[in-house]
Amino acid sequence: MAVNFLEQLVAEWYEYQGYFIRRNVRVGKRPKGGYECELDVVAFHPDTKHLVHVEPSTDAASWEERQRRYRKKFEAGRKHIPGMFPESLSGSAVPEQIALLVLTSKHQERLLAGGRVVHVSAFLERIITHFASFSMLTAQVPERFPILRTLQFVAEYRKQLFKQQPNHGVQPPPASGRG
């Protein structure tokens, strides 16, 4: 099974924080076959009862197209997610819904189809800040979270990794990234 990097990162982060995770959940079984849609990551914290539905995307679709697609997913999530945890939640539980986007403005907090837009840089900053708050000598991320473990190493060695390096006369690539 091909793994979407952002879905994997989201699932690892929430599971690391004590959430139960469901990934790629097909919901809304149709009478003649198939499903209404697939929810990328659903996370439930058994102690706090916090319920989160995250739809990560690297697409470059128009805002209108994203509104259409996320409306369908978020409406399906609000309808079906509470039933995934019937022993722990009331049927009226409402999940926090997040559209985790790579290609969107980093500077503007906004909603998309009723869900909160989070830029991937803000999500990564939250993770790195968490790991930078303690030494990995005191608590290492378990090996079952390979992406988070990598980010913990980055946080631990960030000063060495990101210190200003002399460029020795090498020209940086053009601003467009094409060269």
HUQUI-V522559 format. One record per residue. N is the residue number from 1. OMEGA is omega in whole degrees, -180 to 180 (none if undefined). Layout:
N OMEGA
N OMEGA
This chain:
1 176
2 -177
3 175
4 -176
5 -178
6 177
7 179
8 179
9 180
10 -179
11 179
12 -176
13 -179
14 177
15 177
16 -179
17 175
18 179
19 165
20 -174
21 168
22 -178
23 176
24 -176
25 176
26 -178
27 177
28 180
29 -179
30 -178
31 -178
32 178
33 180
34 -177
35 178
36 177
37 178
38 178
39 -172
40 -179
41 174
42 -178
43 -180
44 177
45 -174
46 -180
47 -176
48 -176
49 178
50 -177
51 -177
52 176
53 -178
54 175
55 179
56 -180
57 174
58 -174
59 177
60 -178
61 177
62 179
63 179
64 179
65 177
66 178
67 -179
68 -176
69 -179
70 176
71 180
72 -178
73 -177
74 176
75 177
76 178
77 180
78 -178
79 -169
80 -174
81 -179
82 179
83 178
84 -178
85 -171
86 -180
87 -173
88 -175
89 172
90 180
91 -179
92 179
93 -180
94 180
95 167
96 -177
97 -174
98 170
99 -179
100 -171
101 175
102 -175
103 175
104 180
105 177
106 -168
107 -175
108 175
109 179
110 179
111 175
112 179
113 178
114 177
115 -180
116 176
117 175
118 177
119 -176
120 179
121 177
122 178
123 178
124 178
125 178
126 -179
127 -179
128 179
129 177
130 -177
131 178
132 -177
133 177
134 179
135 177
136 174
137 -180
138 -179
139 178
140 175
141 179
142 -177
143 -179
144 177
145 -173
146 -180
147 179
148 180
149 176
150 180
151 176
152 176
153 178
154 179
155 -178
156 -175
157 -175
158 -178
159 178
160 -176
161 -171
162 177
163 -178
164 -179
165 173
166 -177
167 176
168 176
169 178
170 -180
171 176
172 178
173 177
174 -177
175 -178
176 -178
177 179
178 -178
179 none
